[in-house]
Amino acid sequence: MNRLANATSPYLLQHKDNPVAWWEWGDEAFAEAEQSGKPVLLSIGYAACHWCHVMAHESFENDSIAAVMNELFVCIKVDREERPDVDQIYMAALQTLGEPGGWPLTLFLTDKRHAFWGGTYFPPTPRYGKPGFPQILQEIARLYREERGRIEENATAIRDALVQNFAIPVVPETTIDPGRIAATLAGATDSDYGGLQGAPKFPNAPLLAILLRDGIAAPETASWNAFLLTLDGMIAGGIHDHLGGGFSRYAVDEQWLVPHFEKMLYDNAQILELLAEAYALTGSTHYRRAASGIVSWLEREMLQPAGGFASSLDADSEGEEGKFYVWTREDLDALFSPDEANLLSDAYDIRAGGNWEGHAIPNRIGKPPLSDAEEAVLAPLRDRLLDARNKRIRPGCDDKILADWNGMMIAALARAARVFERPEWLSLAEQAFQFVTQAMQRDGRLGHSWREGRLLFPGFASDHAFMALAGLALCEAGSTLENLISQSIQWVNTCFTNYGTDEGMLALAQAGSDLPVPASSTRDDAIQNPNGVMIEVLIRLHALTGERPHLNRADELLARGLAAASQAPLGHGSIVAGLMLRSDGVTIAIAGTHPEKLRTAANALSPMTTILIPSDAQRPDNIDAAQWKEAGDGAAFLCIGSRCSLPLRDAAELKSVWQSLLAT
């Protein structure tokens, strides 16, 4: 009997009519495994995943393969977005077997929840000298039945490796040089297209943020150039939806041309923030256009009636990956005059024969950013092409609202609203913040996923860390919502109370959860690790409140996080970024009766490296009381650590003083 009909996850609901007798993750499924003596087949995926769909169509919808699964296994289906803790544990388990990981994730477990073997996608029939999925199922079941000792030995080895992998190493006074990490990243950057060399190419925002932070004080350095080259490559590539806005999850090639077409909320939140940073430092209008495209997509396709943002858009429509997004030259000829069709063809590489499997993915690879004059001509033509695309059968939308991913987008919108002077973006962020606060919180604790009035509760450390950051970003952006700082402090305290570990770090899930080992990895995954996010939150809280315990807690978390990061710095980008904010972050405090011009100038600076104290805040302790009192109509003070500038009354001085502080 398939038990997914009452699931909240759209991904699980996609499988409710499979002939597979799926269970949701939980005690009942493992009790069935223990009673029946069968191993567990754990399948983890997500609604927008192309290869998850492929394996579902080939195997899970196949009556004969499903019969083998049902006879030999207790089959459990998990949405990795709804249960990131389950995904974290078993993805790490797969990687201990030497596999690279990815989705669909297919693991075989004992009835005690310990993995003993696995892989990702398995074809239904033998290919390339490898057995098909039914043959694998038969052999795994035989081993479990006849060679249980080997199975238990494997399971124990994997479990021990997980415990060791997730343990925080004891490395006293760990030293990490962010400049050296940035130099390594810059040296590994593809000199033609940006991103790490080779394929596939992921945006990898935490690593881009390290390049940005290292290069921000000294433009034209290798770090700065690598950051802009990568961002420009992504904007030019097919990974960027040039018609509807937003970015796909990654590109399968080195040029950023061919995406896996799913669009994830978290990717676009991180990229929006990077675009705001690039615009703040260069003023280049193509960053503004790309950022506006993300927000237009967000409002048009992701904003839910309840007020939060949906999780993702599918890669597939009508059973084909990318069908919604690609074109032919014949499409243009049918919709436009010859001159108009030629303009679009030349601008976006929509040529006869296409650039991908007979179709064309719009892109501007190898072309410079559009000038304002070119944009004025092409914008109305793109709008008409988008109107035509909107008449197609749309990819599915995973409309569950995740607190952590919404927190990421709220913070990005608030920061982008500052830089681009778009108050309506701040309103959009406030609307989502209010939804999460009102609909997804119980007694000061957040749930993780909300859909159609049903809340998955309790949430995870990531939910509380990202929503705390969102509250502070709104505060710094000048939001008029009440109690933003106190709400963020409450989430911080809730996070440490429920997710703190004996080592002083944060685990993703609370102790005593239904996992074989604690989900306590410090590495960044698809999103930043909650430990890295919390370091930033605590540093900002100290600046905004003047309360030293927040900074003490940040330093403790940072010291332990750096011990883990020292073993694999590139896997800990968010912790490295926390170190950079702690050492080089600039706090801006504005005093006086009419600080508007100074506030506008401060908004235009890099939000990622700047902490902007609201103008009605109390005087920070390290700013001279007499100078603060004499601010008059308005004065700004810029500080790094205990060093502060003299009061600045000219908005034009702000950027130069800010940059000189970063450079020293």
C-alpha positions in Angstrom: 0.0 0.0 0.0 1.4 3.4 -1.0 1.1 5.7 2.0 2.0 9.1 0.5 -1.5 10.4 -0.3 -1.6 12.5 2.9 2.0 13.9 2.6 2.5 17.7 2.7 5.5 17.6 0.3 4.7 18.1 -3.4 7.6 15.8 -4.2 6.1 13.0 -2.1 2.7 13.7 -3.7 4.3 13.2 -7.1 4.8 9.5 -6.0 1.5 8.8 -4.3 0.2 6.8 -7.3 3.3 4.8 -7.8 2.8 1.0 -7.5 5.6 1.1 -5.0 4.4 0.7 -1.4 6.1 3.9 -0.2 6.3 4.9 3.4 7.2 8.3 4.7 10.2 8.5 7.0 9.3 7.6 10.5 9.3 5.0 13.3 6.5 3.0 11.7 8.5 2.2 8.5 11.5 1.0 10.5 9.3 -1.1 12.8 8.0 -2.7 9.7 11.5 -3.4 8.5 12.4 -5.0 11.8 9.3 -7.1 11.9 9.5 -8.3 8.3 13.3 -8.8 8.3 13.6 -6.7 5.1 16.2 -4.0 4.5 15.1 -0.5 3.8 15.4 1.2 0.4 15.6 4.9 1.0 15.0 7.2 -1.9 15.7 11.0 -1.4 14.9 13.6 -4.0 13.1 16.9 -4.6 10.2 18.1 -6.8 12.3 20.1 -9.3 14.9 17.4 -9.9 15.1 16.1 -13.5 16.9 12.8 -12.8 14.5 12.1 -9.9 11.8 12.3 -12.5 13.7 10.0 -14.8 14.2 7.3 -12.2 10.6 7.6 -11.1 9.3 7.1 -14.7 11.7 4.3 -15.5 11.5 2.4 -12.2 9.0 3.6 -9.6 6.1 3.7 -12.2 7.1 0.3 -13.6 4.8 -2.4 -12.2 7.4 -5.2 -12.5 10.2 -3.2 -10.9 7.9 -1.9 -8.2 6.9 -5.5 -7.4 10.5 -6.4 -6.8 10.9 -3.4 -4.5 7.8 -4.2 -2.5 8.7 -7.9 -2.2 12.2 -7.4 -1.0 12.4 -4.0 0.8 10.6 -1.5 3.0 10.6 1.5 0.7 10.9 5.0 2.1 10.5 8.2 0.1 12.0 11.5 1.5 11.9 15.1 0.2 15.4 16.4 0.9 14.0 19.9 1.2 11.5 18.9 3.8 14.0 16.8 5.7 17.4 18.3 5.2 18.7 16.5 8.2 17.9 13.1 6.7 19.5 14.2 3.5 22.6 15.5 5.2 23.3 12.2 7.0 22.7 9.9 4.1 24.4 12.1 1.5 27.5 12.0 3.8 27.1 8.2 4.1 27.1 7.8 0.3 30.2 10.0 0.1 32.0 7.7 2.6 31.6 5.0 0.0 33.6 7.1 -2.5 30.6 8.2 -4.5 30.3 11.9 -5.6 26.7 12.3 -4.4 23.6 13.9 -6.0 19.9 13.3 -6.4 18.1 11.0 -6.6 19.9 9.6 -3.6 19.3 5.8 -3.3 20.5 4.2 0.0 20.1 0.8 1.5 19.7 0.7 5.3 19.3 -1.7 8.1 16.2 -1.7 10.3 18.3 0.4 12.8 18.6 3.2 10.1 22.3 2.6 9.3 23.3 2.8 5.7 25.3 -0.1 4.2 25.4 0.7 0.5 24.0 3.1 -2.1 24.2 5.2 -5.1 22.3 7.9 -7.0 20.4 7.2 -10.2 20.2 3.6 -11.3 18.9 2.7 -14.8 16.1 0.1 -15.1 18.2 -2.2 -17.4 21.9 -3.0 -17.6 24.0 -0.2 -19.3 27.7 0.4 -19.8 28.6 -2.9 -18.2 26.7 -2.2 -15.0 23.6 -4.0 -13.8 20.1 -2.6 -13.9 18.1 -1.5 -10.9 16.2 -4.8 -10.5 19.4 -6.8 -10.5 20.9 -4.5 -7.9 17.8 -5.0 -5.8 18.0 -8.7 -6.0 21.6 -8.8 -5.0 21.3 -6.4 -2.1 18.3 -8.4 -0.7 20.3 -11.6 -1.1 23.3 -10.2 0.8 21.0 -8.9 3.6 19.4 -12.3 3.9 22.4 -14.6 3.5 25.5 -12.5 4.6 24.1 -10.3 7.3 27.5 -10.2 9.0 29.0 -8.4 6.0 26.1 -6.0 5.9 26.5 -5.1 9.6 30.2 -4.7 9.1 29.6 -2.2 6.3 27.0 -0.4 8.3 29.2 0.0 11.3 32.1 1.2 9.2 29.9 3.9 7.6 28.4 4.9 10.9 31.9 5.3 12.5 33.0 7.3 9.5 30.0 9.6 9.8 30.7 10.2 13.5 34.3 11.0 12.8 33.4 13.2 9.8 30.9 15.3 11.8 33.1 15.6 14.9 34.6 19.1 15.5 38.4 18.6 15.7 40.3 20.1 18.6 42.7 22.5 17.1 43.6 25.3 19.6 44.2 28.8 18.2 43.4 27.8 14.7 44.7 30.3 12.1 43.1 30.6 8.7 44.2 33.2 6.1 41.2 34.2 4.1 43.5 36.0 1.6 45.2 32.7 0.9 41.9 30.9 0.4 40.8 33.7 -2.0 44.1 33.4 -3.9 43.5 29.6 -4.2 40.0 30.2 -5.5 41.2 32.9 -7.9 43.8 30.5 -9.2 41.3 27.8 -9.8 38.9 30.1 -11.7 38.2 29.4 -15.3 39.9 32.4 -17.1 37.5 32.3 -20.0 34.0 31.9 -18.4 34.5 32.2 -14.6 33.5 29.7 -12.0 35.7 26.8 -11.0 37.4 25.2 -13.9 35.7 22.3 -15.8 32.1 21.2 -15.7 29.5 21.1 -14.3 29.5 24.7 -13.0 27.6 25.7 -9.9 27.2 29.4 -8.8 28.6 28.4 -5.4 27.8 31.7 -3.7 29.7 31.2 -0.5 33.0 30.9 -2.4 32.1 33.9 -4.6 31.5 35.8 -1.4 35.0 35.1 -0.3 36.4 36.4 -3.6 34.2 39.5 -3.2 35.2 40.2 0.4 38.9 39.7 -0.4 38.8 41.9 -3.5 36.5 44.6 -2.3 39.1 46.8 -0.8 41.4 46.5 -3.8 39.6 46.4 -7.1 41.5 44.9 -10.0 43.1 42.2 -7.8 42.9 38.6 -8.9 40.1 37.9 -6.4 38.0 40.9 -7.6 38.5 40.0 -11.2 37.6 36.3 -10.6 34.4 37.4 -8.8 33.3 39.7 -11.6 34.3 37.3 -14.3 32.2 34.5 -12.7 29.2 36.8 -12.2 29.4 38.1 -15.7 29.7 34.6 -17.1 26.6 33.5 -15.3 24.6 36.5 -16.4 25.7 35.9 -20.1 25.0 32.2 -20.0 22.0 30.1 -20.5 21.8 29.4 -16.7 20.3 32.9 -16.6 16.7 33.2 -17.9 17.1 36.2 -20.2 13.3 36.4 -20.7 11.7 35.7 -17.4 14.5 36.5 -14.9 16.2 34.3 -12.4 18.9 31.6 -12.6 18.8 27.8 -12.8 20.6 25.6 -10.3 23.7 24.9 -12.3 25.2 24.4 -15.8 26.3 21.1 -17.2 29.0 22.7 -19.4 31.9 25.0 -18.7 30.4 28.0 -20.6 27.3 28.3 -18.3 25.3 27.6 -21.5 23.2 24.5 -20.7 21.5 24.5 -17.3 19.7 21.9 -15.4 16.6 24.0 -15.8 15.2 23.8 -12.2 15.1 27.2 -10.5 15.6 27.2 -6.7 14.6 29.9 -4.3 17.9 29.6 -2.4 20.2 30.0 -5.5 18.3 33.1 -6.6 18.5 34.7 -3.1 22.3 34.2 -3.0 22.8 35.5 -6.5 20.5 38.5 -5.9 22.7 39.5 -3.0 25.9 39.1 -5.1 24.4 41.3 -7.9 23.6 44.0 -5.3 27.2 43.8 -4.1 28.6 44.1 -7.7 26.3 47.0 -8.5 27.3 48.8 -5.3 30.9 48.6 -6.2 30.8 49.1 -10.0 27.5 50.9 -10.8 27.2 48.7 -13.9 23.6 48.6 -15.1 23.7 45.0 -16.2 23.8 43.9 -12.6 20.8 46.1 -11.9 18.9 44.4 -14.8 19.8 40.9 -13.7 18.7 41.7 -10.1 15.4 43.2 -11.3 14.9 40.1 -13.4 15.2 37.9 -10.3 12.7 40.0 -8.4 10.3 40.1 -11.3 10.4 36.3 -11.5 10.0 36.1 -7.7 6.8 38.2 -7.8 5.4 36.6 -10.9 6.0 32.9 -10.2 7.1 32.3 -6.6 5.1 34.6 -4.4 2.3 32.6 -2.8 -1.1 33.9 -1.9 -0.3 33.3 1.8 2.6 35.7 1.6 5.8 33.6 1.5 7.9 32.3 -1.4 7.6 28.9 -3.0 10.6 26.6 -3.0 11.3 25.8 -6.7 10.2 25.4 -10.3 10.6 22.1 -12.0 13.2 21.4 -14.7 10.7 19.5 -16.8 7.4 20.2 -18.5 5.4 17.9 -20.7 7.9 15.2 -19.7 11.0 17.0 -21.2 13.7 18.9 -19.5 13.9 22.5 -20.5 11.0 22.4 -23.0 9.4 25.4 -21.5 12.5 27.6 -21.9 14.0 26.7 -25.4 13.3 28.1 -28.9 13.9 27.6 -32.5 14.6 30.2 -35.2 11.2 29.2 -36.7 9.5 30.2 -33.5 11.0 33.7 -33.9 9.9 33.9 -37.5 6.4 33.0 -36.6 6.1 35.7 -33.9 8.1 38.7 -35.3 8.9 40.6 -38.4 12.1 39.6 -40.1 14.1 42.5 -38.7 12.8 41.9 -35.2 13.5 38.2 -35.4 17.1 38.9 -36.6 17.6 41.3 -33.7 16.6 38.6 -31.2 18.5 35.9 -33.0 21.7 37.9 -33.0 21.3 39.2 -29.4 20.5 35.8 -27.8 21.9 33.2 -30.1 18.5 31.8 -31.2 19.9 30.5 -34.5 18.9 28.0 -37.0 19.9 24.5 -35.8 20.0 25.7 -32.2 22.8 25.5 -29.7 21.5 22.5 -27.7 19.8 19.4 -29.0 18.3 21.2 -32.0 16.9 24.0 -29.9 18.3 27.3 -28.7 18.9 28.3 -25.1 18.9 32.1 -25.1 22.3 33.4 -24.0 24.9 36.2 -24.6 28.1 34.2 -24.2 31.0 36.0 -25.7 29.0 39.3 -26.0 29.4 42.4 -23.9 26.6 43.5 -21.6 23.8 45.4 -23.4 24.1 49.1 -23.6 21.2 51.2 -22.5 20.3 51.9 -26.1 20.3 48.2 -27.0 18.3 47.4 -23.9 15.6 49.9 -24.9 15.2 48.2 -28.3 15.3 44.6 -27.1 13.2 44.9 -23.9 9.8 45.1 -25.6 10.8 42.3 -28.0 11.8 40.1 -25.0 8.5 40.9 -23.3 6.6 39.7 -26.4 8.7 36.5 -26.5 8.0 36.0 -22.7 4.2 36.5 -23.4 4.5 33.7 -26.0 6.4 31.5 -23.6 3.8 32.0 -20.9 1.2 30.3 -23.1 3.1 27.1 -23.0 2.5 24.3 -20.4 4.4 25.5 -17.4 6.9 23.5 -15.3 5.5 22.5 -11.9 6.0 24.7 -8.9 6.9 23.2 -5.5 4.8 25.6 -3.5 5.8 24.6 0.0 7.2 27.6 2.0 10.5 26.9 3.8 11.5 29.1 6.7 15.2 29.0 6.0 15.0 29.6 2.3 12.5 32.4 2.8 14.9 33.9 5.4 17.6 33.9 2.8 15.4 35.7 0.2 14.1 38.2 2.7 17.6 39.2 3.7 18.7 39.4 0.0 15.6 41.5 -0.9 16.2 43.9 2.1 19.9 44.4 1.1 19.1 44.7 -2.6 16.4 47.3 -1.8 19.0 49.4 -0.1 21.6 49.3 -2.9 19.1 49.7 -5.8 16.8 52.2 -4.0 13.8 50.0 -4.5 11.5 50.4 -1.5 8.9 48.1 -3.1 11.5 45.3 -2.7 11.7 46.0 1.0 7.9 45.8 1.2 8.0 42.4 -0.5 10.6 41.2 2.0 8.5 42.6 4.9 5.4 40.7 3.6 7.3 37.4 3.6 8.8 38.0 7.0 5.4 38.7 8.5 4.1 35.5 7.0 6.8 33.3 8.4 6.6 35.0 11.8 2.8 34.7 12.0 2.1 31.3 10.3 5.3 29.3 11.0 6.1 30.1 14.6 4.8 28.5 17.8 5.9 29.8 21.2 9.0 31.4 19.8 10.1 28.4 17.8 9.9 28.1 14.0 8.6 25.3 11.9 10.4 24.3 8.8 7.8 23.8 6.0 4.3 25.2 5.5 1.9 24.2 2.8 -1.9 24.6 2.6 -2.2 25.4 6.3 0.0 22.4 7.4 3.2 23.2 9.3 6.1 20.8 9.6 7.2 21.5 13.2 9.7 21.8 14.8 12.1 23.3 12.3 15.9 23.2 12.1 18.8 25.4 13.2 18.9 26.8 9.7 15.4 28.1 10.0 16.2 30.1 13.1 19.6 31.3 11.8 18.4 32.5 8.5 15.3 34.2 9.8 17.3 35.9 12.5 19.6 37.2 9.7 16.5 38.3 7.8 15.2 40.3 10.8 18.5 42.1 11.1 18.7 42.8 7.3 15.3 44.4 7.5 16.4 46.5 10.4 19.5 47.7 8.7 17.4 48.5 5.6 15.2 50.8 7.6 12.1 48.6 7.9 9.4 50.0 10.1 8.3 46.5 11.3 8.3 46.4 15.0 10.6 44.3 17.3 12.9 43.1 14.6 16.0 42.9 16.8 14.2 41.4 19.8 12.6 38.8 17.5 16.0 37.9 16.0 17.5 37.6 19.5 14.7 35.2 20.5 15.4 33.0 17.5 19.1 33.0 18.3 18.4 31.9 21.9 15.9 29.3 20.7 18.5 28.0 18.2 21.2 27.5 20.9 18.8 26.0 23.4 17.4 23.4 21.0 20.2 22.8 18.5 23.4 23.4 20.6 25.9 20.6 20.8 28.2 19.6 23.6 31.1 21.0 21.5 29.5 24.5 21.5 28.3 24.3 17.8 24.9 24.1 16.2 23.5 20.8 14.9 21.0 21.0 12.1 18.4 18.9 14.0 17.8 18.8 17.7 19.3 16.1 19.9 17.2 13.0 20.2 15.8 13.2 16.6 15.1 10.2 14.5 18.5 9.9 13.0 21.2 7.3 13.4 23.9 9.9 14.2 23.5 13.7 14.9 23.2 16.0 11.9 26.0 18.2 13.0 28.1 18.9 9.9 29.8 22.3 9.8 30.1 22.3 6.0 28.1 24.4 3.6 25.7 22.5 1.4 23.3 23.9 -1.1 22.8 26.6 1.4 25.2 28.0 4.0 25.7 26.1 7.2 23.7 27.4 10.2 27.0 27.8 12.2 28.4 30.2 9.6 25.1 32.1 9.4 24.9 32.4 13.1 28.4 33.9 13.4 27.3 36.7 11.1 24.0 37.1 13.0 25.8 37.5 16.4 28.4 39.9 15.0 25.6 42.1 13.6 23.6 41.8 16.8 26.5 43.1 18.8 26.9 46.1 16.5 23.2 46.9 16.5 22.7 46.5 20.3 26.1 47.2 21.8 25.6 44.0 24.0 29.0 42.3 24.4 27.6 38.8 25.1 26.6 38.5 21.4 30.2 39.1 20.3 31.5 36.7 22.9 29.2 34.1 21.6 30.2 34.8 18.0 33.9 34.5 19.0 33.3 31.1 20.7 31.4 29.8 17.7 34.0 31.2 15.3 36.9 29.6 17.2 35.2 26.2 17.0 34.1 26.6 13.5 37.6 27.6 12.3 38.9 24.3 13.8 36.6 22.5 11.4 37.2 24.9 8.5 41.0 24.5 8.8 40.6 20.9 7.6 38.6 21.9 4.5 38.4 25.7 4.1 36.6 25.6 0.7 33.8 23.5 2.3 33.3 26.1 5.0 32.8 29.3 3.0 30.2 30.7 5.4 32.5 30.3 8.4 35.4 31.9 6.5 33.1 34.8 5.6 32.2 35.1 9.3 35.9 35.5 10.1 36.2 38.2 7.4 33.2 40.1 8.8 34.6 39.9 12.3 38.0 41.2 11.3 37.2 43.6 8.5 33.5 44.4 8.7 32.7 48.2 8.8 30.0 49.5 11.2 28.3 52.7 10.2 26.4 54.7 12.8 24.5 57.8 11.8 23.5 60.6 14.3 21.7 63.9 14.0 18.3 65.2 13.1 18.4 65.0 9.3 20.6 62.0 8.4 18.8 61.1 5.1 21.6 62.0 2.7 24.1 60.1 4.8 21.8 57.2 5.1 21.3 57.0 1.3 25.1 57.1 0.8 25.6 54.3 3.4 22.9 52.2 1.7 24.9 52.3 -1.5 27.8 50.6 0.1 28.4 46.8 0.3 25.8 45.4 2.7 27.7 42.1 2.9 30.8 43.9 4.5 28.9 46.7 6.3 26.7 46.8 9.4 24.4 49.8 9.2 23.0 51.0 12.5 19.6 52.7 12.3 19.8 56.4 12.7 17.7 56.3 15.9 19.9 53.9 17.6 21.9 54.5 20.8 25.5 55.7 20.5 27.9 52.8 20.0 30.4 52.6 22.9 33.5 53.2 20.7 32.2 56.5 19.3 33.1 59.6 21.2 30.1 60.9 23.2 30.9 64.6 22.6 31.2 64.1 18.8 28.0 62.1 18.8 26.1 64.8 20.6 27.5 67.5 18.3 26.3 65.7 15.1 23.8 68.5 14.4 21.9 67.9 11.2 23.7 64.7 10.6 27.1 62.9 10.9 28.3 59.4 10.1 30.9 57.4 12.0 32.6 54.5 10.4 34.3 51.9 12.6 36.3 48.7 12.3 36.7 47.1 15.7 37.7 49.8 18.1 38.9 52.2 15.4 36.4 54.9 14.2 36.6 57.7 11.7 36.0 61.3 12.6 32.4 62.4 12.1 31.6 62.7 8.4 29.0 65.2 7.2 29.6 64.9 3.5 27.9 61.9 1.8 30.6 61.9 -0.9 33.2 61.1 1.8 31.6 58.0 3.0 32.7 55.6 0.2 36.3 56.8 0.2 36.6 56.5 4.0 34.9 53.2 4.0 37.2 51.8 1.3 40.3 53.2 3.1 39.2 51.4 6.3 38.8 48.1 4.5 42.3 48.5 2.9 44.1 49.1 6.2 
